[in-house]
Amino acid sequence: MVRLEGLVRLRGLDVPLLRRAAASMPGAVTDAWPVEVENLLRAAVSRLGGGDLEEAAERTLGLAPGMRDRAAADRRRLAAEVYRLSVERFRKSQEEMVLGQIAEQVCWIAGTGNRGTSAAGAAMLSPHLQHRTLHMARSGRPLTVTLHIHPVELVRDVDVIVSPSNTHLGLPEMYKSSVSASLRRAGAVRDAAGDMIADPVHEDLADWRTKHGLLHRPAPPGTVAPTGPGALAAQGVRRIYHAAVAVPRPGTNDYEVTPQDVAAAVARALTLMSQERDAHTPPLRSICFPLLGAGRGGMPPETSVNALWTALAADAEPDRELHLIVRRPLVADLVTNVLGGDRPAQAAQAGRREQKGHECG
């Protein structure tokens, strides 16, 4: 709505979630909520790391100098020029990514308390920030799995987060929308002004690749590389496990992912966690998996869930806490359905349509 109507018409827009976020900021003035919403959006855009993404975001919302009163069509055209794309191509691809990145940063600002809002405040900003408890059975014993429905960077108090990767174990740029890019961005260390001063997750992973002789060659599919959490330590995250499940197809931008490689990576992550468990105080106990391979890897989400469960069901640790994470409620319905829940079949079918290209890269 802000993109369509522009900053000069904010007061006439029905944007309750942005107003709630703005009202929670220190020193907010109720009558001046459009100014506070604009300040929130500027803060979110400033966290996008510069480059084309930040410039396109500024132009899209009219935050760039001299653009606050420009028509939506003009702002879209100028944003498309940043990526050297036609307006139609930009509308169908990059624009959704740009707006999604701004929205994630709004949630991140609220969730980390950088602007005085708690994690509970972040949950208030989005009706999709929720959890479900799935009651399963494993080897005849009851098992509880927590299903998170929100961006991965808002995970709190989970010891290990598994991040999907290609076999070169190279992290994408922070402005990308994948799970691995989000974790790199969330793990970055920033100063009081929000500027990045260190990129510890990327640096740790590069050190691991060097140590294991993988700096200039790919790792076998199913390899799992552990790193520290960077700034995510403030949220109770203690390790990130980078799971190599996507094999690049030579000469293309596509990947090959198999259920066997996903299951192997999950099993390896569980084994690695058991090996590292007692080296931490308190011992590592909880681990969170996204739908490995179900984004740019092209694997159907139900296939990813089944491959994940193949390895999770064989886990021998009785007291390990298992978590799954997806971004959208319809995909959560699909996961619940595949794992034996009672969500309606039409929701699962909708989830499959909505899922493609949005979970893990």
C-alpha positions in Angstrom: 0.0 0.0 0.0 2.8 2.4 0.8 4.4 1.6 -2.6 1.2 2.3 -4.4 0.1 5.5 -2.6 3.5 6.9 -1.6 4.7 8.6 1.5 2.7 11.8 1.0 -0.6 9.8 1.4 0.5 7.7 4.5 -2.0 9.4 6.8 -4.9 8.2 4.6 -3.7 4.5 4.5 -5.0 1.7 6.6 -1.7 0.2 7.7 -2.4 -1.0 11.3 0.7 -3.2 11.6 3.1 -0.5 10.6 1.3 1.9 12.9 1.6 -0.5 15.8 5.3 -0.9 15.0 5.8 2.9 14.9 3.8 3.5 18.1 6.1 1.1 20.0 9.2 3.2 19.3 10.7 5.3 22.0 9.4 8.9 21.8 6.7 8.0 19.3 3.9 10.7 19.0 0.5 9.2 18.3 -0.7 12.2 16.2 2.5 12.0 14.2 2.3 8.3 13.3 3.0 8.9 9.5 6.3 10.4 10.4 7.1 7.5 12.7 6.2 4.9 10.0 8.4 6.7 7.5 11.3 6.7 10.1 10.7 3.0 10.6 10.8 2.3 6.8 14.0 4.4 6.5 15.6 2.4 9.3 14.6 -0.9 7.6 15.9 0.2 4.2 19.2 1.4 5.7 19.9 -2.1 6.9 19.8 -3.7 3.4 23.6 -3.4 3.0 23.8 -0.7 0.3 24.2 -1.5 -3.4 21.4 -2.1 -5.9 19.0 -3.5 -3.3 19.1 -0.5 -1.0 18.9 2.0 -3.9 15.9 0.1 -5.5 14.2 0.0 -2.1 14.6 3.8 -1.6 13.2 4.4 -5.1 10.3 1.9 -4.7 9.0 3.6 -1.6 9.9 7.2 -2.5 12.6 7.4 0.2 15.3 8.6 -2.1 15.9 12.4 -2.2 13.2 14.3 -4.3 11.0 11.2 -4.8 8.5 11.2 -1.9 5.8 12.8 -4.1 6.6 10.8 -7.3 3.8 8.6 -8.8 4.0 4.9 -8.2 4.6 4.2 -11.9 7.6 6.6 -11.9 9.0 5.1 -8.8 8.7 1.6 -10.3 10.4 2.7 -13.5 13.3 4.3 -11.6 13.7 1.2 -9.4 13.7 -1.0 -12.5 16.6 1.1 -13.9 18.7 0.1 -10.9 18.6 -3.5 -12.0 18.7 -2.6 -15.7 15.4 -4.4 -16.3 12.2 -3.5 -18.1 9.4 -2.3 -15.8 7.4 -5.4 -16.4 10.3 -7.7 -15.7 11.1 -5.8 -12.5 7.4 -5.9 -11.4 7.3 -9.7 -11.8 10.6 -10.5 -10.1 12.8 -8.0 -8.2 10.0 -5.8 -6.9 8.5 -8.6 -4.7 12.0 -9.4 -3.4 12.7 -5.7 -2.6 9.5 -5.3 -0.7 10.0 -8.6 1.1 13.4 -7.6 2.2 12.1 -4.3 3.6 9.4 -6.2 5.5 11.9 -8.6 7.0 14.0 -5.7 8.2 11.0 -4.2 9.9 10.4 -7.4 11.7 14.1 -7.7 12.5 14.2 -4.2 14.0 11.2 -5.0 16.2 12.4 -8.5 17.1 15.9 -7.6 18.2 14.7 -4.6 20.2 17.0 -2.2 18.2 14.2 0.3 18.2 12.8 -0.5 21.7 10.4 -3.3 20.7 10.5 -6.8 22.2 10.2 -10.2 20.4 6.6 -10.1 21.5 6.3 -6.9 19.6 7.6 -8.5 16.5 5.0 -11.2 16.9 2.3 -8.5 17.0 3.6 -7.0 13.8 2.8 -10.2 11.8 -0.2 -12.5 12.2 2.0 -15.2 10.6 4.7 -15.1 13.4 3.5 -18.2 15.2 4.4 -21.8 16.3 2.6 -25.1 16.1 3.2 -28.2 18.2 3.2 -31.4 16.2 2.7 -34.6 18.2 4.5 -37.4 16.4 5.6 -41.0 17.1 9.2 -42.3 16.6 10.1 -45.9 17.2 6.9 -46.3 19.2 7.7 -43.4 21.5 5.9 -40.0 21.4 7.8 -37.1 19.9 7.0 -33.4 19.9 8.2 -31.2 17.0 7.8 -27.4 17.1 6.9 -25.9 13.7 7.9 -22.2 13.4 6.0 -20.0 10.9 8.1 -16.8 10.5 11.4 -15.7 9.0 14.4 -17.7 10.1 16.2 -14.7 11.5 13.6 -14.4 14.2 14.3 -17.8 15.7 15.2 -17.5 19.4 16.5 -19.8 22.1 17.3 -22.7 19.7 20.8 -24.0 20.0 21.5 -25.0 16.4 20.0 -23.6 13.1 20.6 -25.6 10.0 21.3 -23.5 6.9 20.9 -24.9 3.3 23.9 -24.4 1.0 25.3 -25.5 -2.3 28.2 -27.9 -2.4 30.7 -25.0 -2.7 29.6 -23.8 0.8 29.6 -20.2 -0.4 27.2 -17.9 1.4 25.0 -15.7 -0.9 25.1 -11.9 -0.6 23.2 -10.4 2.4 20.6 -8.8 0.2 19.3 -12.1 -1.1 16.1 -13.6 0.2 17.2 -17.2 1.0 17.6 -18.8 4.4 21.4 -18.7 4.2 21.5 -15.1 3.2 19.1 -14.2 6.0 21.2 -16.0 8.6 24.4 -14.3 7.3 22.6 -10.9 7.5 21.3 -11.6 11.0 24.6 -12.8 12.2 26.5 -9.7 11.0 27.9 -7.5 13.8 26.7 -3.8 13.6 27.6 -0.6 15.3 25.2 1.7 17.1 24.3 3.3 13.9 23.4 0.0 12.3 26.4 -0.2 10.0 28.0 -3.6 9.6 31.4 -3.9 11.1 32.0 -7.7 10.9 30.7 -10.7 8.9 31.5 -13.5 11.3 29.3 -16.3 9.8 30.9 -15.8 6.4 34.4 -15.6 7.9 33.9 -18.7 10.0 32.7 -20.7 7.0 35.6 -19.6 4.9 38.0 -20.7 7.7 36.3 -24.1 7.8 36.6 -24.5 4.1 40.3 -23.6 4.2 40.9 -26.0 7.1 39.2 -28.9 5.2 40.8 -28.2 1.8 37.5 -27.1 0.3 38.3 -23.5 -0.6 38.7 -24.1 -4.3 36.6 -27.3 -4.8 33.1 -28.5 -3.9 32.3 -30.6 -0.9 30.5 -33.9 -1.2 26.7 -33.6 -1.0 25.5 -34.1 2.5 28.5 -32.3 4.0 27.7 -30.2 7.1 30.0 -27.3 8.1 29.6 -25.8 11.6 30.1 -22.1 12.4 29.4 -19.7 15.2 26.2 -17.7 15.2 27.7 -14.2 15.1 25.2 -11.7 16.3 22.5 -14.3 16.6 24.1 -15.3 19.9 22.1 -12.5 21.4 19.0 -14.5 20.5 20.1 -17.7 22.1 21.4 -19.3 18.9 24.8 -21.0 19.5 25.7 -22.8 16.3 24.8 -22.6 12.6 25.3 -25.8 10.6 25.7 -25.2 6.8 24.3 -28.3 5.0 25.6 -28.8 1.4 22.5 -30.2 -0.4 22.4 -28.3 -3.7 24.7 -29.4 -6.5 25.1 -26.7 -9.2 24.4 -27.7 -12.8 27.3 -26.6 -14.9 26.6 -23.7 -17.2 23.3 -22.8 -15.5 21.9 -21.0 -12.5 20.1 -24.1 -11.4 20.8 -26.8 -8.8 20.2 -30.5 -8.4 18.9 -31.7 -5.1 18.0 -35.3 -4.2 16.1 -36.7 -1.2 19.1 -38.9 -0.4 21.4 -35.9 -0.1 18.8 -34.1 2.1 18.5 -37.1 4.4 22.2 -37.5 4.5 22.7 -33.8 5.5 20.1 -34.1 8.2 21.6 -37.2 9.6 25.1 -35.6 9.5 23.8 -32.5 11.3 22.3 -34.6 14.1 25.6 -36.6 14.4 27.6 -33.4 14.5 25.4 -32.0 17.2 25.9 -35.1 19.3 29.6 -34.8 18.9 29.6 -31.1 19.8 26.9 -31.4 22.5 29.1 -31.6 25.6 31.6 -29.0 24.4 29.1 -26.3 25.2 27.7 -25.2 28.5 24.9 -26.0 28.8 25.0 -28.9 26.3 23.5 -28.4 22.9 19.9 -29.7 23.0 17.7 -28.1 20.3 18.0 -27.9 16.5 16.0 -26.3 13.8 15.6 -27.3 10.2 14.2 -25.4 7.2 12.8 -27.3 4.2 16.2 -28.2 2.7 16.3 -28.0 -1.1 12.8 -26.7 -1.5 13.7 -23.3 -2.8 16.1 -22.8 -5.7 17.0 -26.4 -5.4 13.5 -27.0 -6.9 12.6 -29.9 -4.7 8.8 -30.1 -4.0 8.3 -29.2 -0.3 6.5 -32.5 0.5 9.5 -34.4 -0.8 11.8 -32.3 1.4 9.6 -32.9 4.4 9.7 -36.7 3.8 13.4 -36.7 3.4 13.9 -34.7 6.6 11.6 -37.0 8.5 13.5 -40.1 7.2 16.6 -38.9 9.1 14.7 -37.3 12.1 12.8 -40.5 12.7 16.0 -42.4 13.0 17.5 -40.0 15.5 18.7 -41.9 18.6 18.8 -38.9 21.0 15.7 -39.2 23.1 15.9 -35.7 24.7 16.8 -33.7 21.6 14.4 -30.9 20.8 13.4 -30.8 17.2 12.2 -27.7 15.3 11.1 -27.1 11.7 10.7 -23.6 10.2 8.8 -22.3 7.2 7.8 -18.7 6.2 4.1 -19.1 5.3 1.1 -20.6 7.0 0.0 -22.5 3.9 3.3 -24.2 3.7 3.0 -25.0 7.5 -0.4 -26.6 6.6 1.4 -28.7 4.0 4.1 -29.8 6.5 1.4 -30.7 9.1 -0.5 -32.7 6.5 2.6 -34.6 5.3 3.7 -35.5 8.8 0.2 -36.8 9.7 -1.7 -33.7 10.7 -5.3 -33.0 10.0 -5.0 -29.9 7.8 -7.4 -30.0 4.7 -5.9 -31.3 1.5 -6.8 -28.1 -0.4 -4.6 -26.1 2.0 -1.7 -28.5 1.3 -2.2 -28.0 -2.4 -2.3 -24.3 -2.0 0.9 -24.5 0.0 2.6 -26.4 -2.8 1.7 -23.6 -5.2 2.8 -20.9 -2.8 6.0 -22.6 -1.7 7.8 -22.8 -5.0 10.9 -20.7 -4.9 10.3 -19.2 -1.4 11.8 -21.4 1.3 15.4 -22.4 1.0 18.0 -21.6 -1.6 
